[in-house]
Amino acid sequence: MATYSYPLFERENHLFVQLPEGPFLVDTGSPMSFGTTGSISFCDETVPLRERAGMLGMNISMTTIRKLVTGPCSGLLGMDVLGSHTLRFCLRAGELHIDDVDDANRGTVLASAAAMGVPMIGIHSRSTDLRALFDTGAQYGYALNRDLVNGLDVVGHISDYNPMLGDISSDAWRFPYQLIGEDGQLASPLMHETVGYLEAGLLSLLNADAIIGWHLLEGVDLVMRPGGGMEVTF
């Protein structure tokens, strides 16, 4: 099987991959990709690229992205491109590896699935098992149920923007969680995500309790397989 690797990096509190056509924001929470380059070279394919994405009745484009990042950005990679490949996110090494993951060297297999094309993972927080959207396009996590952060100390304030929800303003908490393995056992040491509170709204269609953002990748190498299978190595 062919192996492809691209530089993976954080900038402006967002996750980017450097493709031959330029830097693209990596967004596993988006079903669709778009950009300014007409097409992208991804693995051994030339993939046509729309200039905007229609999601849930909304048109999202680079004008939208410019509300989030000001530096070089040629577009956004969503799950229509990412979801057809096996991906290994190695943020600590600064690399995104594609279609090179050996089944014989699998990490801890997570309780995971795909819902409406986007990845979901099982997490455990404060004695409760939860279902979380894994969204590398999110610069913060979010609790979609206010009870999840009740009793936690407020550590700051989040000002954010979501293409579908608009401007977001929320208190911020350090949300403790562990990943849940495929066997239902806790699969990680205690991790934290800086989260705000977000009314679930349309996200209730995914039956999600929380959003976990790209900062998860600061502590793990993560494999994502077509169809929703995921593994982590600590």
ABEGO torsion letter per residue (X at the ends): XBBBBBBBBBBGGBBBBBBAAEBBBBBAABABBBEAAGBBBBEABBBBBBABBBBGGBBBBAAAAAAABABBBAEBBBAAAAAABBBBBBAAAGBBBBGABBAAABBBBBBBBBBGGBBBBBBBBGGBBBBBBBBAABABBBBABAAAABGBBBAEBBBBBBAAAEBBBBBBBBBBBBBBBAAGBBABBBBBBBBBBBBAEAAAAAGBABBBBAAAAAABBBBBBBGGBBBBBX
